[in-house]
Amino acid sequence: MKKLVALSIFLSFGSLLAQNSTYWQQHVDYKMNVTMDAKNYQYKGKQDLVYTNNSQDTLRKVYYHLFNNAFQPGSEMDVRIQNIKDPDARMVTKVKVGNQEVKESRIKNLKPNEIGYLRVSNFMQDGVAAMTKTVGTILEVTLPKPILPNSKTTLTLDFDGQVPVQIRRSGRNNAEGVALSMAQWYPKIAEFDFEGWHADPYIAREFHGVWGNFDVKITIDKEYVIGGTGYLQNKNEIGHGYQDAGVVVKIPKKTKTLTWHFNAPMVHDFTWAADKEYIHDVVKGPNDVDLHFLYKNNPKFIQNWKNLQPKTVELMKIYNKTVGDYPYKQYSVIQGGDGGMEYAMCTLILGQGSFDGLVGVTAHEMAHSWFQHVLASNESKHGWMDEGFTSFLDDYGSNEIADKKLENPFTGAYKGYFAMVNSGKELPQATHADRFDENRVYSITSYSKGELFLTQLIYLIGKENLLKTLKKYYKDFQFKHPTPNDIKRSAERVSGANLDWYLTDWTQTTNTIDYGIKEVKENANQTTVTLERIGRMPMPIDLLVEYTDGTMESFYIPLRMMSFEKENPNPAIKRTVLSDWAWAFPTKEFSIAKPKSAIKKITIDPSGLMADVKQENNVYK
């Protein structure tokens, strides 16, 4: 308990320091009591929320997310599924209309007892009734009393909800038989920051939230085992694998329900799952973190889940080493029955696939904890900062613990990006997550191209500087909702390079990188090489020359607008640093002090880390 108090004090102190500078963010303290009727998949609850307005704005309205309302026929999510070109396969069924196979939204045909809903009543501000209006998945609240700058108010409400048939993330009795996956289940106040309110409707994308402390009590039939966000406060009364060593928990036969009491300091979400058949294992992770594993008692997959546990410990160690220490003392890997999704201090994942698949999804979802749940950029606007950076950490970390390491573990991301560029459907990364024409383009833009933002920093400023950048970014911006400029500034502060051009071209445009070897000719027993920039996006150039006698020589052409010279990535090979190349010049010429006949091969970017969209003109043989 002392550790938890110390963590809470540390985080609160950090928040106060932030408020005393030009940076500010809002703060919330939730108290919720909820009772679950597991037979009817319905629940009722009360919520008290202390809202601290650290902005200089006077707030006359507040907004809440009611995510469950998306799972109703005619909702924005339902209509979006019916109109997007490539709907998520998990959210549709294939039906025949005449001779044609059509993908039909699963939400469209939900019955009243299968839909999701979240209804709010008795909304009060400091004991005075407020005016509310439900608009789809958003609750608009007109306050009886404005919230002044640097002041607090208490917002209370009653809510009742129904758990939908699981279509995406949240839901009940899914294909793997998990009874309750309770993600985005409560009225959640929307984020208000320097850009204003972020009350985005829920259309199956990601989330954004306000950091705060959660005090949650869940009453449910005693047979259910719960896993999720937070620290269980009454573990020796609950049992189910949470009790202290040596403690025997006896639940009287007459007792029908148990009330689980969780506390979660400085999180922006609270998620839980429950099932009667969960096996619950606890393993010690690095820095005394308790790693919980909750999975169905299915003999076919139990060994996979046992074998997953030491791998998870290894992954957390490498993530801590690469980015920074995981700040909480608990993390839960929970079979939730629908893909994989990150939540505060836990993840809900599929549990019945191959062992490699289980490790892979755990590696990715747990990596989110550093980016989405400690840094927490706005995923609706900058999904690449979470999904892309998480994919980088996932690929990098998985490769670090692999028996056989790959020289470039990021090749999958490059292939995805090149395929998107060649499709002609790419949109800028700055596109709002809900505005993409296709799910596939959104995914590649966020995951693959987002990952390449970091891998190309290895190319631009060197691997050591990139790893220092990640550590600095994490240290400086944890619990602060960083924006794209923050990761760029972290890289600039570490390396000394100017990188504004990189952030602009890569994230705000669809400009591509394309450099080529235009001409190689011999002149007075020397060889003159002419390079050309074909794509709009500039880059410095690493170039390797392999000679017929088996020796090699590298050349480095700095990019003028970077004002930077990268250290030689391979000191074993002699490197010549040439004069810089300014973007406005379409070609660059330099000489090699050997005849053309002595040259076996010339390669632009032998590392493969520059996302040049036309690789064939990068090599001269």
C-alpha positions as MATLAB code, in Angstrom:
seq = 'MKKLVALSIFLSFGSLLAQNSTYWQQHVDYKMNVTMDAKNYQYKGKQDLVYTNNSQDTLRKVYYHLFNNAFQPGSEMDVRIQNIKDPDARMVTKVKVGNQEVKESRIKNLKPNEIGYLRVSNFMQDGVAAMTKTVGTILEVTLPKPILPNSKTTLTLDFDGQVPVQIRRSGRNNAEGVALSMAQWYPKIAEFDFEGWHADPYIAREFHGVWGNFDVKITIDKEYVIGGTGYLQNKNEIGHGYQDAGVVVKIPKKTKTLTWHFNAPMVHDFTWAADKEYIHDVVKGPNDVDLHFLYKNNPKFIQNWKNLQPKTVELMKIYNKTVGDYPYKQYSVIQGGDGGMEYAMCTLILGQGSFDGLVGVTAHEMAHSWFQHVLASNESKHGWMDEGFTSFLDDYGSNEIADKKLENPFTGAYKGYFAMVNSGKELPQATHADRFDENRVYSITSYSKGELFLTQLIYLIGKENLLKTLKKYYKDFQFKHPTPNDIKRSAERVSGANLDWYLTDWTQTTNTIDYGIKEVKENANQTTVTLERIGRMPMPIDLLVEYTDGTMESFYIPLRMMSFEKENPNPAIKRTVLSDWAWAFPTKEFSIAKPKSAIKKITIDPSGLMADVKQENNVYK';
ca = [
       0.000    0.000    0.000;
       2.908    2.369    0.768;
       4.166    1.896   -2.796;
       0.756    2.787   -4.188;
       0.572    5.907   -2.048;
       4.082    6.897   -3.120;
       3.164    6.408   -6.779;
       0.032    8.508   -6.360;
       1.954   11.295   -4.607;
       4.653   11.243   -7.291;
       2.124   11.492  -10.088;
       0.163   14.226   -8.326;
       3.368   16.186   -7.750;
       4.279   15.836  -11.415;
       0.821   17.080  -12.327;
       1.225   20.118  -10.078;
       4.558   20.960  -11.653;
       2.918   20.772  -15.056;
       0.103   23.077  -13.946;
       2.608   25.676  -12.723;
       4.222   25.913  -16.151;
       2.654   26.874  -19.465;
       1.417   23.294  -19.837;
      -1.877   22.301  -18.242;
      -4.310   19.427  -18.318;
      -7.607   18.600  -16.662;
      -7.906   16.095  -13.809;
     -10.705   13.748  -12.735;
     -11.431   11.573   -9.726;
     -14.061    8.891  -10.350;
     -16.007    6.959   -7.751;
     -18.322    4.322   -9.196;
     -20.514    1.645   -7.675;
     -21.991   -0.793  -10.184;
     -24.154   -3.885   -9.826;
     -24.095   -6.435  -12.649;
     -27.074   -8.654  -13.481;
     -25.066  -11.303  -15.317;
     -28.170  -13.268  -16.364;
     -29.719  -10.364  -18.254;
     -26.404   -8.670  -19.167;
     -27.592   -5.437  -17.595;
     -26.025   -3.258  -14.950;
     -26.812   -0.196  -12.862;
     -24.405    2.228  -11.286;
     -23.752    5.522   -9.577;
     -20.883    7.815  -10.474;
     -19.361   10.690   -8.522;
     -16.767   12.649  -10.440;
     -14.655   15.476   -9.058;
     -13.582   17.524  -12.075;
     -10.650   19.925  -11.798;
     -10.548   22.655  -14.424;
      -6.880   23.591  -14.791;
      -7.513   25.592  -17.975;
      -8.037   29.323  -18.319;
     -11.450   28.674  -19.868;
     -14.784   28.957  -18.100;
     -16.685   25.761  -18.896;
     -20.443   26.045  -19.273;
     -20.868   22.607  -20.806;
     -19.255   19.224  -20.363;
     -19.430   16.143  -22.571;
     -19.455   12.437  -21.788;
     -18.872    9.390  -23.994;
     -21.617    6.746  -23.969;
     -19.785    4.143  -26.039;
     -22.361    1.356  -25.640;
     -24.896    3.338  -27.666;
     -22.853    2.600  -30.794;
     -24.135   -0.988  -30.742;
     -27.652   -0.140  -31.876;
     -29.257   -0.392  -35.326;
     -29.029    2.951  -37.070;
     -26.090    4.233  -35.019;
     -23.203    6.051  -36.683;
     -21.078    2.924  -36.241;
     -23.754    0.779  -37.877;
     -24.113    3.136  -40.835;
     -20.344    3.439  -41.203;
     -19.999   -0.348  -41.392;
     -22.605   -0.396  -44.147;
     -20.872    2.290  -46.198;
     -17.116    1.851  -45.783;
     -15.479   -0.001  -48.678;
     -13.761   -2.633  -46.535;
     -15.706   -3.171  -43.292;
     -14.041   -4.979  -40.398;
     -14.685   -8.695  -40.932;
     -15.563   -9.100  -37.235;
     -18.385   -6.598  -37.579;
     -20.162   -8.066  -40.608;
     -21.849  -11.234  -41.781;
     -21.850  -12.413  -45.375;
     -25.303  -12.822  -46.904;
     -26.457  -13.560  -50.451;
     -28.600  -11.039  -52.253;
     -29.551  -12.714  -55.520;
     -26.307  -14.041  -56.972;
     -24.144  -11.567  -55.117;
     -22.488  -11.958  -51.715;
     -22.966   -8.878  -49.557;
     -21.330   -7.932  -46.250;
     -24.016   -6.896  -43.804;
     -23.477   -5.022  -40.553;
     -23.973   -7.257  -37.525;
     -25.256   -4.243  -35.584;
     -28.068   -3.744  -38.083;
     -29.934   -6.889  -36.986;
     -29.434   -6.734  -33.221;
     -32.573   -7.390  -31.190;
     -33.574   -5.195  -28.234;
     -32.071   -7.653  -25.739;
     -28.818   -7.843  -27.790;
     -28.041   -4.160  -28.300;
     -25.780   -2.090  -26.127;
     -27.004    1.007  -24.366;
     -25.897    3.421  -21.672;
     -28.500    5.730  -20.152;
     -27.780    8.552  -17.755;
     -30.249   10.025  -15.256;
     -30.266   12.270  -12.190;
     -27.295   14.333  -13.362;
     -26.286   16.858  -10.720;
     -23.564   19.450  -10.359;
     -22.741   20.106   -6.727;
     -26.226   18.879   -5.837;
     -28.055   20.993   -8.440;
     -29.812   19.364  -11.413;
     -28.195   19.876  -14.830;
     -29.768   19.744  -18.297;
     -28.629   16.775  -20.406;
     -29.095   15.684  -24.003;
     -28.010   12.349  -25.475;
     -26.749   12.594  -29.063;
     -25.713    9.123  -30.226;
     -22.657    8.155  -28.226;
     -22.247   11.602  -26.656;
     -23.985   13.113  -23.635;
     -24.125   16.919  -23.762;
     -24.508   18.531  -20.341;
     -25.424   22.186  -19.818;
     -24.203   23.040  -16.359;
     -26.290   25.047  -13.858;
     -23.057   26.735  -12.712;
     -20.016   27.437  -14.908;
     -16.756   25.765  -13.896;
     -14.330   28.632  -13.432;
     -10.620   28.394  -14.248;
      -8.547   26.658  -11.557;
     -11.587   25.375   -9.715;
     -13.236   22.050   -8.910;
     -16.785   20.790   -9.157;
     -18.517   17.513   -8.333;
     -20.601   15.881  -11.065;
     -22.875   13.003  -10.042;
     -25.118   10.755  -12.102;
     -26.924    7.439  -12.193;
     -26.476    5.115  -15.130;
     -27.875    1.867  -16.401;
     -26.473   -0.127  -19.265;
     -26.841   -3.259  -21.301;
     -23.852   -5.263  -22.495;
     -24.177   -5.833  -26.257;
     -23.585   -9.071  -28.071;
     -19.861   -8.764  -28.695;
     -19.266   -7.271  -32.111;
     -16.135   -5.255  -31.410;
     -14.148   -5.065  -28.164;
     -16.902   -4.711  -25.563;
     -19.571   -7.377  -25.265;
     -20.823  -10.667  -23.945;
     -20.513  -14.384  -24.700;
     -18.186  -14.023  -27.642;
     -16.836  -16.721  -29.959;
     -14.351  -17.857  -27.296;
     -17.067  -18.068  -24.642;
     -15.908  -15.211  -22.397;
     -18.961  -14.049  -20.457;
     -18.288  -10.306  -20.066;
     -15.718   -8.053  -21.749;
     -16.432   -4.698  -20.136;
     -14.544   -2.124  -22.178;
     -15.805    1.476  -22.471;
     -18.781    0.532  -20.316;
     -19.329    3.628  -18.133;
     -20.141    7.317  -18.781;
     -16.671    8.708  -19.480;
     -16.035   12.436  -19.458;
     -14.476   13.709  -22.679;
     -11.033   15.278  -22.884;
     -10.774   19.065  -22.849;
      -7.336   20.468  -23.628;
      -5.616   23.387  -25.348;
      -7.472   22.458  -28.553;
     -10.895   22.415  -26.853;
     -13.323   19.524  -26.381;
     -12.641   16.114  -27.946;
     -16.155   14.701  -27.917;
     -15.752   12.433  -30.952;
     -18.574    9.984  -31.673;
     -17.624    6.332  -31.359;
     -17.245    4.816  -34.830;
     -15.030    1.819  -33.917;
     -11.735    3.684  -33.716;
      -9.562    4.367  -30.659;
     -10.033    6.504  -27.557;
      -8.866    9.626  -25.728;
      -9.394   10.395  -22.066;
      -8.658   12.519  -19.017;
      -6.174   11.239  -16.458;
      -7.380   10.713  -12.955;
      -7.912    8.328  -10.081;
     -10.585    5.626  -10.222;
     -12.287    4.090   -7.184;
     -14.592    1.372   -8.533;
     -16.786   -1.206   -6.780;
     -18.312   -3.985   -8.881;
     -20.956   -6.301   -7.425;
     -21.461   -9.552   -9.348;
     -22.393  -13.212   -8.754;
     -19.733  -14.805   -6.558;
     -18.777  -17.443   -9.168;
     -17.310  -14.834  -11.517;
     -13.590  -14.054  -11.609;
     -12.711  -10.461  -12.578;
      -9.534   -9.111  -14.138;
      -8.807   -5.593  -15.332;
      -7.622   -2.126  -14.412;
      -6.422   -1.211  -10.949;
      -5.391   -2.787   -7.662;
      -7.889   -5.009   -5.865;
      -8.350   -3.510   -2.395;
     -10.201   -6.400   -0.736;
      -8.282   -9.329   -2.212;
      -8.349  -11.393    1.003;
     -12.150  -11.185    1.030;
     -12.516  -11.979   -2.684;
      -9.936  -14.712   -3.237;
     -10.074  -16.131   -6.784;
      -6.268  -16.112   -6.920;
      -5.800  -12.539   -5.672;
      -5.396  -13.356   -1.965;
      -2.062  -13.089   -0.177;
       0.085  -16.201    0.102;
      -1.162  -18.509    2.833;
      -4.566  -16.848    3.121;
      -7.558  -19.159    2.724;
     -10.685  -17.319    1.606;
     -13.972  -18.942    2.512;
     -17.126  -17.515    0.939;
     -20.272  -18.529    2.852;
     -22.684  -20.661    0.813;
     -25.493  -18.208    1.483;
     -23.507  -15.394   -0.096;
     -24.758  -14.816   -3.624;
     -22.643  -11.883   -4.743;
     -19.236  -10.382   -4.101;
     -18.278   -6.729   -4.328;
     -14.871   -6.234   -5.907;
     -13.180   -2.953   -4.906;
     -10.509   -1.566   -7.252;
      -8.339    1.546   -7.052;
      -6.441    2.805  -10.102;
      -4.189    5.893   -9.722;
      -3.524    8.165  -12.707;
      -5.176    6.284  -15.541;
      -7.510    7.572  -18.245;
      -9.681    4.474  -18.518;
     -11.095    1.596  -16.474;
     -11.752   -1.803  -18.076;
     -12.628   -5.234  -16.721;
     -13.668   -8.696  -17.849;
     -15.430  -11.479  -15.956;
     -15.983  -15.189  -16.446;
     -16.820  -18.171  -14.241;
     -14.142  -20.369  -15.852;
     -11.141  -18.085  -15.694;
      -7.884  -19.621  -14.521;
      -5.927  -16.904  -12.729;
      -2.132  -17.039  -12.547;
       0.136  -14.370  -11.041;
       3.802  -14.028  -12.010;
       6.335  -11.494  -10.768;
       7.584   -9.190  -13.468;
      10.439   -6.664  -13.449;
      10.452   -3.995  -10.725;
       8.136   -6.119   -8.581;
       5.210   -5.743  -11.005;
       2.473   -8.368  -10.584;
       1.619   -9.861  -13.963;
      -1.867  -11.400  -13.921;
      -3.009  -13.913  -16.541;
      -6.725  -14.721  -16.762;
      -7.826  -17.242  -19.354;
     -10.541  -19.823  -19.995;
     -10.127  -23.328  -18.562;
      -9.792  -24.923  -21.981;
      -7.321  -27.877  -21.941;
      -6.311  -27.220  -25.577;
      -4.824  -23.816  -24.757;
      -3.782  -23.905  -21.090;
      -0.149  -24.762  -21.902;
       0.064  -21.869  -24.361;
      -1.002  -19.524  -21.580;
       1.511  -21.032  -19.165;
       4.316  -20.652  -21.724;
       3.244  -17.066  -22.421;
       4.045  -15.953  -18.884;
       7.890  -15.982  -18.960;
       7.784  -14.390  -22.432;
       5.685  -11.545  -21.015;
       8.261  -10.996  -18.275;
      11.028  -10.844  -20.906;
       9.063   -8.381  -23.007;
       8.364   -6.061  -20.083;
      12.083   -6.061  -19.252;
      13.081   -5.055  -22.767;
      10.316   -2.434  -22.994;
      11.490   -0.916  -19.710;
      15.059   -0.889  -20.969;
      14.143    0.588  -24.359;
      11.646    3.285  -23.336;
      11.498    3.598  -19.548;
      10.010    1.851  -16.551;
       6.360    0.818  -16.537;
       5.032    3.041  -13.710;
       2.364    0.806  -12.180;
       2.702   -2.347  -10.068;
       0.127   -4.451  -11.900;
      -0.593   -5.542  -15.455;
      -3.189   -8.099  -16.576;
      -3.280  -10.175  -19.757;
      -6.910  -11.260  -20.109;
      -8.659  -13.510  -22.587;
     -11.378  -11.204  -23.867;
     -12.361  -13.035  -27.028;
     -12.016  -10.287  -29.643;
      -8.697   -9.551  -31.338;
      -6.477   -7.505  -29.054;
      -7.026   -4.131  -27.462;
      -5.024   -2.121  -24.964;
      -6.549   -0.698  -21.811;
      -5.245    0.888  -18.621;
      -3.051   -1.643  -16.784;
      -4.445   -4.522  -18.854;
      -5.259   -5.923  -22.276;
      -8.134   -8.032  -23.621;
      -6.951  -10.492  -26.277;
      -7.941  -13.597  -28.202;
      -6.804  -16.690  -26.342;
      -7.357  -19.711  -28.583;
      -4.864  -19.280  -31.409;
      -1.313  -20.546  -31.835;
       1.349  -19.906  -29.231;
       3.239  -17.560  -31.569;
       0.027  -15.653  -32.168;
      -0.604  -15.376  -28.436;
       2.886  -14.020  -27.813;
       2.584  -11.658  -30.782;
      -0.681  -10.073  -29.698;
       0.531   -9.780  -26.091;
       3.776   -8.159  -27.252;
       1.838   -5.539  -29.197;
      -0.942   -4.806  -26.725;
       1.366   -4.584  -23.721;
       3.668   -2.233  -25.652;
       0.700    0.163  -25.847;
       1.030    0.689  -22.092;
       4.071    2.901  -22.625;
       2.554    4.954  -25.433;
      -1.239    4.989  -25.101;
      -1.465    4.599  -21.335;
       1.510    6.565  -20.044;
       2.012    9.125  -22.837;
      -1.506    9.026  -24.342;
      -1.561   11.074  -27.514;
      -4.932   11.828  -29.078;
      -5.479    8.692  -31.172;
      -8.349   10.173  -33.153;
      -6.048   12.864  -34.534;
      -2.623   11.202  -34.269;
      -3.211    7.464  -34.240;
       0.262    6.900  -35.716;
       1.886    8.190  -32.525;
       0.370    5.310  -30.586;
      -0.102    2.454  -33.055;
       3.069    3.206  -34.987;
       5.329    3.659  -31.983;
       3.775    0.607  -30.328;
       4.451   -1.422  -33.474;
       8.067   -0.242  -33.395;
       8.490   -1.283  -29.743;
       6.718   -4.580  -30.444;
       8.974   -5.432  -33.414;
      12.132   -4.158  -31.734;
      11.440   -5.892  -28.421;
      10.329   -9.181  -29.964;
      13.493   -9.224  -32.051;
      15.653   -8.520  -28.997;
      14.330  -11.604  -27.179;
      14.251  -13.827  -30.279;
      16.614  -16.802  -30.558;
      17.672  -15.605  -33.999;
      17.714  -11.834  -34.458;
      16.850  -10.159  -37.753;
      19.074   -7.396  -39.082;
      15.978   -5.376  -39.933;
      12.907   -6.502  -37.914;
      10.790   -3.734  -39.447;
      10.547   -5.035  -43.032;
       6.838   -5.841  -42.684;
       6.052   -2.207  -41.986;
       7.970   -1.094  -45.095;
       6.104   -3.599  -47.280;
       2.764   -2.371  -45.962;
       3.667    1.257  -46.591;
       4.915    0.594  -50.128;
       1.724   -1.315  -50.953;
      -0.390    1.611  -49.768;
       1.617    4.121  -51.806;
       1.333    1.966  -54.914;
      -2.447    1.669  -54.417;
      -2.839    5.413  -54.880;
      -5.183    5.557  -51.865;
      -2.834    7.073  -49.287;
      -4.052    9.985  -47.172;
      -1.881   12.154  -44.889;
      -1.269   10.849  -41.379;
      -2.872   14.061  -40.124;
      -6.247   12.774  -41.395;
      -8.731   12.234  -38.563;
      -9.137    8.515  -37.823;
     -12.837    8.559  -38.675;
     -12.302   10.174  -42.093;
     -10.349    7.439  -43.855;
     -12.127    5.939  -46.869;
     -10.899    2.438  -46.063;
      -9.968    0.581  -42.898;
      -6.895   -0.831  -44.618;
      -5.522    2.603  -45.438;
      -6.178    3.786  -41.880;
      -4.373    0.736  -40.493;
      -1.297    1.024  -42.711;
      -1.111    4.782  -42.126;
      -1.295    4.380  -38.350;
       0.639    1.155  -37.816;
       3.143    0.798  -40.666;
       3.810    4.399  -41.652;
       3.746    5.370  -37.976;
       6.396    2.745  -37.244;
       8.497    4.042  -40.118;
       8.540    7.495  -38.512;
      10.837    5.980  -35.866;
      12.790    3.541  -38.050;
      13.705    6.372  -40.394;
      14.989    8.338  -37.416;
      17.583    5.563  -37.146;
      18.518    6.405  -40.742;
      18.431   10.163  -40.103;
      20.153   10.564  -36.726;
      21.483    7.069  -35.913;
      20.240    4.179  -33.776;
      21.824    5.419  -30.554;
      20.181    8.821  -30.920;
      16.825    7.233  -31.734;
      16.934    5.116  -28.576;
      17.917    8.182  -26.546;
      15.040   10.049  -28.160;
      12.523    7.422  -27.054;
      13.785    7.590  -23.473;
      13.708   11.381  -23.413;
      10.269   11.537  -25.018;
       8.899    9.085  -22.446;
      10.547   10.847  -19.501;
       9.533   14.373  -20.549;
       5.989   13.719  -21.717;
       4.589   10.880  -19.642;
       1.097   11.717  -18.378;
       1.035   14.819  -20.624;
      -0.777   13.836  -23.860;
       2.110   14.704  -26.247;
       1.486   15.996  -29.758;
       3.507   15.302  -32.935;
       5.749   18.285  -32.307;
       6.827   16.788  -28.980;
       8.389   13.648  -30.457;
      10.095   15.795  -33.091;
      11.489   18.158  -30.460;
      12.719   15.226  -28.380;
      14.687   13.952  -31.390;
      16.033   17.437  -32.096;
      17.138   17.966  -28.492;
      18.938   14.631  -28.422;
      20.622   14.861  -31.816;
      20.950   18.568  -32.555;
      19.406   18.013  -35.996;
      16.661   20.189  -37.490;
      13.698   17.892  -38.190;
      10.711   20.140  -38.812;
      10.836   19.283  -42.526;
      10.653   15.577  -41.637;
       7.594   15.932  -39.417;
       5.849   18.063  -42.043;
       6.539   15.936  -45.105;
       6.007   12.552  -43.451;
       2.896   13.246  -41.378;
       1.073   16.137  -43.044;
       1.470   15.237  -46.721;
       1.626   12.182  -48.947;
       4.991   13.245  -50.361;
       7.167   10.225  -51.096;
      10.895    9.536  -51.032;
      12.456    8.507  -54.345;
      16.141    8.878  -55.047;
      17.936    7.240  -57.956;
      21.363    6.701  -59.494;
      20.956    8.664  -62.697;
      24.351    8.210  -64.310;
      27.750    6.592  -63.704;
      30.534    7.610  -66.072;
      34.313    7.443  -66.189;
      36.365   10.620  -66.454;
      40.172   10.731  -66.317;
      40.551    7.453  -64.463;
      37.891    8.550  -61.980;
      34.193    7.741  -61.840;
      31.552   10.464  -61.668;
      28.233    9.484  -60.113;
      25.107   11.574  -60.602;
      22.221   11.049  -58.177;
      18.744   12.460  -58.651;
      15.879   13.327  -56.343;
      12.646   12.203  -57.990;
      10.213   12.274  -55.075;
       9.127   15.464  -53.294;
      10.406   14.434  -49.881;
      14.083   15.190  -49.110;
      16.459   12.910  -47.224;
      20.205   12.711  -46.556;
      21.900    9.959  -48.512;
      23.923    6.966  -47.329;
      25.645    5.314  -50.274;
      27.799    2.161  -50.405;
      30.311    1.394  -53.165;
      31.519   -2.203  -53.513;
      34.675   -2.684  -55.560;
      35.731   -5.639  -57.702;
      38.667   -6.327  -55.371;
      36.259   -7.046  -52.491;
      36.752   -3.755  -50.621;
      33.960   -1.304  -49.797;
      33.663    2.429  -49.270;
      30.691    4.503  -48.082;
      29.705    8.065  -48.884;
      27.401   10.299  -46.846;
      25.596   13.314  -48.273;
      24.037   15.460  -45.529;
      20.715   17.166  -46.161;
      21.244   20.921  -46.000;
      17.997   21.703  -44.146;
      18.917   19.209  -41.392;
      22.097   21.113  -40.392;
      23.412   17.780  -39.155;
      26.025   15.156  -39.853;
      25.251   11.604  -38.752;
      27.969    9.473  -37.204;
      29.266    6.629  -39.349;
      26.849    3.730  -38.709;
      29.531    1.217  -39.731;
      32.999    2.389  -38.588;
      34.562   -0.740  -40.104;
      33.946    0.765  -43.558;
      35.766    3.927  -44.586;
      33.289    6.777  -45.032;
      33.654   10.008  -46.988;
      31.364   12.892  -46.028;
      30.494   14.937  -49.113;
      29.121   18.467  -49.330;
      25.462   18.787  -48.432;
      22.547   18.477  -50.867;
      19.956   21.250  -50.830;
      16.379   20.205  -51.635;
      15.951   22.650  -54.547;
      18.715   20.949  -56.543;
      17.284   17.947  -58.414;
      20.681   16.253  -58.863;
      23.913   15.752  -56.943;
      27.240   14.831  -58.544;
      30.354   13.433  -56.863;
      33.507   11.553  -57.842;
      34.994    8.212  -56.858;
      38.761    7.996  -57.111;
      38.709    4.757  -59.078;
      37.853    3.850  -62.670;
      34.416    2.569  -63.516;
      35.824   -0.881  -64.218;
      36.850   -1.175  -60.546;
      33.276   -0.714  -59.333;
      31.133   -3.788  -58.777;
      28.021   -2.190  -57.254;
      26.697    1.142  -55.964;
      23.756    1.172  -53.525;
      21.733    4.029  -52.099;
      20.781    3.219  -48.484;
      22.168   -0.287  -47.964;
      20.397   -0.411  -44.559;
      16.951   -0.381  -46.177;
      15.724    2.036  -43.501;
      14.870    4.876  -45.871;
      11.362    4.336  -47.226;
      12.303    4.931  -50.852;
       9.251    3.967  -52.882;
      11.205    2.872  -55.970;
      13.989    0.547  -54.890;
      15.116   -0.558  -58.348;
      16.783    2.776  -59.198;
      18.746    2.721  -55.923;
      21.258    0.167  -57.220;
      23.840    0.339  -59.988;
      25.666   -2.818  -60.992;
];
